Amino acid sequence: MHSATFLVEALLRSGMHDVVTVEPTTGGLAALAGIATRRDAPPVFVKSLAEPPADDVFLAEAEGLAALRDIGGAATPEVLLADRGLLVLSVLRARPRSETFWERFAHVLARLHASTVHHRFGWHRDNWLGRRRQVNTWHDDGFAFFAQHRLLRWLGEPRVEAALDRADRAALERLCHRLPDLLPDRPACLTHGDLWAQNILATPDGEPALIDPAVSYMWAEVDLAHVWSTSPPPEAQRFFTTYAELTSLDDDWRSRMPIVQLRQHLAVLAQFDDDWGAGDQIRATLAPFRTRT
């Protein structure tokens, strides 16, 4: 079935009977999405899955949007409907191509992280990263939480097992054991959790807005690494300078990004046939840990 037809039928089943058409959107990797035109109301953004992996996928996403807005003060779309098979949101604008926008986003993200410091790592429920469950069991130790629930949890995935050899898997375990030596001991804060550039849009008045979260209380650098490592546009360079200034980042933060971003590379490798270089990035980051020194 064509994605537009699928989305129209899903909206009609939800009770939204004034839908005229749905124009599919691009950019997302896991779900079908589009902008629905309606006869009697403004257009809406709609998102669905042909085969949802569980009943709580969109409910957890809606809760994450609310948390970013209500706890972290970030702009998010209004949730109009969330159920097992459908998420309907107010429509946002495309992100403007300007350094000023990215500088404003640095302030948004810095405020989100600084204002939500938490004494534990995790979240009160599991949620979803793409089509895979993100385990958020509470933990007092950020290094143990990151190792267990953000890195090693991917080793059982069939695509990861096929892509990484025994030496790679042993290297990942070795890296996890050394995390306290490789990364600074930082507190948890509310994180978006899937913060690549496609998930940064703009409100109708042009302010930064966030979509598609996989929230948890985690290190702030999880969000920073995702923006840094996923080909941000040239105008985003001011974002990194401003964020570093606002959060008093040390001069070595860039060297940590490949290790922090391992989590996302493993998630991509686990879920998609085309991993967009994630496997090569993983192996390059693990190379120093392939043999004991």
C-alpha positions as CSV (number, residue, x, y, z in Angstrom):
1,M,0.0,0.0,0.0
2,H,1.2,3.5,-0.8
3,S,2.4,5.4,2.2
4,A,-0.1,8.3,1.6
5,T,-3.0,6.0,1.3
6,F,-1.9,4.1,4.5
7,L,-1.7,7.4,6.4
8,V,-5.1,8.7,5.1
9,E,-6.8,5.4,6.2
10,A,-5.1,5.5,9.6
11,L,-6.4,9.1,10.1
12,L,-9.9,8.2,9.1
13,R,-9.9,5.3,11.5
14,S,-8.8,7.6,14.3
15,G,-11.9,9.8,13.7
16,M,-10.3,12.6,11.7
17,H,-12.9,12.5,8.9
18,D,-12.1,15.8,7.3
19,V,-8.7,14.6,5.9
20,V,-8.4,15.4,2.1
21,T,-4.9,14.3,1.2
22,V,-1.6,13.4,2.8
23,E,1.7,14.5,1.3
24,P,4.5,12.1,2.4
25,T,7.5,13.7,4.0
26,T,11.1,12.5,3.8
27,G,13.9,12.4,6.3
28,G,12.6,9.9,8.9
29,L,14.1,6.4,8.9
30,A,11.7,4.2,10.9
31,A,8.1,5.4,10.3
32,L,5.8,6.6,7.5
33,A,5.0,10.3,7.8
34,G,3.3,13.1,6.0
35,I,1.4,16.4,6.2
36,A,-2.3,15.9,6.1
37,T,-4.5,18.6,4.5
38,R,-8.0,18.9,6.1
39,R,-11.2,20.6,5.0
40,D,-12.2,22.1,8.3
41,A,-9.0,22.6,10.2
42,P,-5.3,23.5,9.8
43,P,-3.0,20.8,8.4
44,V,-1.4,18.3,10.7
45,F,1.7,16.2,10.8
46,V,0.9,12.4,10.9
47,K,3.3,9.5,11.7
48,S,2.6,5.8,11.7
49,L,4.1,2.4,11.5
50,A,2.8,-0.4,9.3
51,E,3.7,-2.9,11.9
52,P,4.3,-1.2,15.3
53,P,6.8,-3.2,17.4
54,A,4.7,-2.6,20.5
55,D,1.6,-0.7,21.7
56,D,3.5,2.1,23.5
57,V,5.8,3.4,20.7
58,F,3.9,6.6,20.0
59,L,2.6,7.1,23.5
60,A,6.2,7.1,24.7
61,E,7.2,9.5,22.0
62,A,4.3,11.9,23.0
63,E,5.4,11.7,26.6
64,G,9.0,12.5,25.6
65,L,7.8,15.6,23.7
66,A,5.9,16.7,26.7
67,A,9.0,16.2,29.0
68,L,11.2,18.3,26.7
69,R,8.7,21.1,26.7
70,D,7.4,21.0,30.3
71,I,10.6,19.9,32.2
72,G,13.3,21.3,29.8
73,G,11.6,24.3,28.4
74,A,12.2,23.4,24.7
75,A,9.7,24.0,22.0
76,T,8.0,20.9,20.6
77,P,4.9,20.3,18.4
78,E,1.6,20.0,20.1
79,V,0.4,16.4,20.4
80,L,-3.1,16.2,18.9
81,L,-3.4,12.4,19.0
82,A,-1.3,9.5,20.2
83,D,-2.4,5.9,20.2
84,R,-1.0,2.4,19.3
85,G,-0.7,3.1,15.6
86,L,-0.7,6.8,15.1
87,L,0.9,10.1,16.2
88,V,-0.7,13.4,15.1
89,L,1.2,16.6,15.7
90,S,0.9,20.3,14.9
91,V,2.9,21.3,11.9
92,L,6.4,22.9,12.4
93,R,8.5,24.8,9.9
94,A,11.6,23.7,8.2
95,R,14.8,24.8,10.0
96,P,16.1,28.1,8.6
97,R,19.6,28.0,7.1
98,S,21.2,30.6,9.4
99,E,23.9,30.8,12.0
100,T,21.6,32.9,14.2
101,F,19.1,30.0,14.4
102,W,21.8,27.6,15.4
103,E,23.1,30.0,18.0
104,R,19.6,30.2,19.5
105,F,19.4,26.5,19.5
106,A,22.7,26.3,21.5
107,H,20.9,28.4,24.2
108,V,17.9,26.1,24.1
109,L,19.9,22.9,24.5
110,A,22.2,24.4,27.1
111,R,19.2,25.5,29.1
112,L,17.5,22.1,28.7
113,H,20.6,20.3,30.0
114,A,21.5,22.7,32.8
115,S,18.0,23.0,34.2
116,T,17.2,19.3,34.5
117,V,20.1,17.8,36.4
118,H,19.0,14.5,38.0
119,H,20.5,12.3,40.6
120,R,20.0,9.1,38.7
121,F,20.4,7.8,35.1
122,G,17.4,6.4,33.2
123,W,13.7,7.2,32.9
124,H,10.6,6.0,34.6
125,R,9.7,3.8,31.6
126,D,11.3,2.3,28.6
127,N,10.8,4.1,25.3
128,W,11.9,3.6,21.7
129,L,14.9,4.5,19.5
130,G,13.5,3.8,16.0
131,R,12.0,0.3,16.1
132,R,14.1,-0.9,19.0
133,R,13.2,-0.6,22.7
134,Q,15.4,1.7,24.7
135,V,15.9,0.3,28.2
136,N,15.9,3.0,30.8
137,T,16.1,1.1,34.1
138,W,17.3,3.5,36.8
139,H,20.9,3.4,37.8
140,D,23.1,5.4,40.1
141,D,26.3,4.9,38.0
142,G,26.3,6.7,34.6
143,F,29.2,4.6,33.3
144,A,27.5,1.3,34.1
145,F,24.2,2.6,32.7
146,F,25.8,3.7,29.5
147,A,27.8,0.5,29.1
148,Q,24.8,-1.8,29.8
149,H,21.9,0.0,28.3
150,R,23.4,2.1,25.6
151,L,26.3,0.0,24.2
152,L,26.4,-3.7,25.2
153,R,22.6,-4.1,24.7
154,W,23.2,-4.0,20.9
155,L,25.5,-7.0,20.7
156,G,22.6,-9.4,20.6
157,E,21.0,-7.8,17.5
158,P,21.4,-10.0,14.4
159,R,22.8,-7.2,12.2
160,V,25.3,-6.2,14.8
161,E,26.4,-9.8,15.3
162,A,26.9,-10.1,11.5
163,A,28.8,-6.9,11.1
164,L,31.2,-7.1,14.1
165,D,33.6,-9.9,14.6
166,R,34.6,-11.5,17.9
167,A,37.6,-9.1,18.3
168,D,35.3,-6.1,17.7
169,R,32.8,-7.3,20.4
170,A,35.6,-8.0,22.8
171,A,37.0,-4.5,22.1
172,L,33.6,-3.0,22.9
173,E,33.5,-4.8,26.2
174,R,37.0,-3.6,26.9
175,L,36.0,0.0,26.1
176,C,33.0,-0.3,28.4
177,H,35.3,-1.5,31.3
178,R,37.5,1.6,30.7
179,L,34.7,4.2,30.4
180,P,35.6,5.9,33.7
181,D,39.0,6.6,32.3
182,L,37.8,7.7,28.9
183,L,34.9,10.0,29.8
184,P,34.4,12.7,32.5
185,D,32.2,11.9,35.5
186,R,29.2,14.1,34.7
187,P,25.7,14.2,36.2
188,A,22.6,13.0,34.4
189,C,20.2,15.5,32.8
190,L,17.2,15.3,30.5
191,T,18.4,14.4,27.1
192,H,16.6,14.3,23.7
193,G,18.3,11.0,22.9
194,D,18.1,11.1,19.1
195,L,19.3,14.6,18.3
196,W,20.5,14.5,14.7
197,A,19.9,17.5,12.5
198,Q,16.7,16.1,11.0
199,N,15.1,16.3,14.4
200,I,15.7,20.0,14.8
201,L,13.0,22.1,13.2
202,A,11.4,25.5,13.8
203,T,8.2,26.8,15.3
204,P,5.9,29.0,13.1
205,D,7.8,32.1,14.4
206,G,11.2,30.6,13.6
207,E,12.4,29.4,17.0
208,P,14.2,26.1,17.4
209,A,11.9,23.1,18.1
210,L,12.5,19.4,18.7
211,I,10.8,16.3,17.4
212,D,11.3,12.5,17.6
213,P,12.8,12.1,21.0
214,A,14.1,9.1,22.9
215,V,14.4,10.8,26.2
216,S,16.2,9.7,29.3
217,Y,18.3,11.2,32.1
218,M,21.8,10.7,30.7
219,W,25.0,12.7,30.0
220,A,24.4,15.9,28.1
221,E,27.2,14.9,25.7
222,V,24.9,12.2,24.3
223,D,23.0,15.0,22.6
224,L,26.0,17.0,21.7
225,A,27.7,14.0,20.1
226,H,24.7,13.2,18.0
227,V,24.6,16.7,16.5
228,W,28.4,16.7,16.1
229,S,28.6,13.3,14.4
230,T,25.8,13.5,11.9
231,S,27.0,16.0,9.3
232,P,25.6,19.2,10.7
233,P,25.3,22.0,8.1
234,P,28.0,24.6,7.8
235,E,25.9,27.2,9.5
236,A,25.8,25.0,12.6
237,Q,29.4,25.7,13.6
238,R,28.4,28.6,15.8
239,F,26.2,26.2,17.7
240,F,29.1,24.2,19.0
241,T,31.1,27.3,20.0
242,T,28.1,28.8,21.8
243,Y,27.1,25.6,23.5
244,A,30.7,25.0,24.7
245,E,30.8,28.5,26.1
246,L,27.4,28.3,27.8
247,T,28.2,25.0,29.5
248,S,31.9,25.5,30.2
249,L,33.0,22.5,28.2
250,D,36.7,21.6,28.4
251,D,38.9,21.8,25.4
252,D,38.9,18.0,24.9
253,W,35.2,17.5,24.3
254,R,35.6,16.8,20.5
255,S,37.9,13.9,21.2
256,R,35.2,12.2,23.2
257,M,32.5,12.4,20.6
258,P,33.3,9.1,18.8
259,I,33.0,7.1,22.0
260,V,29.8,8.8,23.1
261,Q,28.3,8.4,19.6
262,L,29.0,4.6,19.6
263,R,25.6,4.2,21.0
264,Q,23.9,5.7,18.0
265,H,26.1,4.0,15.5
266,L,25.3,0.6,17.1
267,A,21.5,1.5,17.0
268,V,21.8,2.3,13.3
269,L,23.8,-0.8,12.5
270,A,21.2,-2.9,14.3
271,Q,18.2,-1.5,12.4
272,F,19.0,-0.7,8.8
273,D,20.5,-2.6,5.9
274,D,22.2,0.6,4.8
275,D,24.1,1.7,7.9
276,W,25.5,4.9,6.2
277,G,29.0,4.1,7.4
278,A,28.1,3.3,11.0
279,G,29.9,0.0,10.9
280,D,33.1,1.6,9.7
281,Q,32.8,4.3,12.4
282,I,32.3,1.7,15.1
283,R,35.3,-0.3,14.0
284,A,37.5,2.8,13.8
285,T,36.5,3.8,17.4
286,L,37.1,0.3,18.7
287,A,40.4,-0.2,17.0
288,P,42.5,1.0,20.0
289,F,40.7,-1.5,22.2
290,R,41.1,-4.6,20.0
291,T,44.1,-5.8,21.9
292,R,45.2,-5.4,25.5
293,T,47.9,-2.9,26.2
